[in-house]
């Protein structure tokens, strides 16, 4: 029988991995959306925000289709011996997809707050685009990016709908706090359900509190 | 003496700027009231604003030529730009701000100018701890530390007290005479313009009202 602390540790590790995975594409997308105009921008904006408005179970179903054995990405990964669905990787995948929109939206607002004139001044001092990005844009929006990452992490911590579809609820393998909570309620394990509930509340409150503090200071 | 050959046209919303000057001078003053287009001309020379037509050549270097398809990126223009609001990076201390554009990143080569501007004791301070005058001097030191080919100064003395104005003005005159760096100096104070510039362009509502030797033109106003 898996204990609550193991569930919490697994959830924290997978949520951290998801946050790490969403960071580079998320910050890149946020910058693209904040600073550039390109054909299909509205389409990209829509695709990025979709997991926020779609029922999480529907997002999970889409992931299951894409990464399943007969799905386009599943076949591709299967060819090199990687199985995703119903593995811990599927948990991380679901958390990443569900957390990404929050990171992108928050980081985008951060980039939009950085005055373009600071970047232009750096250019007059001889800095190329990459140096401007890493020494001016990123430091000036760092707090907002971090706040977005914490929001993405919080979303990942509480992810349920997409995770249960694409990763299932396999104790000790794919079961997270949220999925575990549902399972404990279903099977009448009230003590465990209560413990998971308290733990989830503490984690969520902490993450949102830190994120709000950072966003206010940015 | 450097050749200033700048003729540009800009339209932005209801604002239209038609600017043209061709002269030999050590320093060129752009003189006029707020909103006359002085800063826009500086931004065009710095490469921060793209004119719809025209040509910008200073000291024999062509920075922009719409007809020839030349538009040197601002990072390659080697201009030392000091905006009116200083625009200091808030996340860097004074020392790192000044060295941001320095080719060798060596504090000792920036030290003489820093010392003369009286900002050596500020090296570890952040923007929030600086007064308006200190910010302007740091911005000037930052521009000079990048060893520019052209200095673009937008009201660089505006936030300084009288004593510091004299010191900075003398420093600029020395830079002009000893290093031969062409200067474009934006101001609405005629005394400053005549002290530093030998040629002046008077701007009014986006048009050149008058241009010629600074002392002569500004005395006639």
Interface residues (C-beta under 8 A of the other chain):
Chain A: X117 X118 X120 X121 X122 X123 X124 X125 X126 X127 X128 X135 X136 X139 X140
Chain B: X46 X47 X48 X73 X74 X75 X76 X77 X78 X79 X80 X81 X83 X87 X89 X90 X91 X100 X101 X103 X142 X143 X146
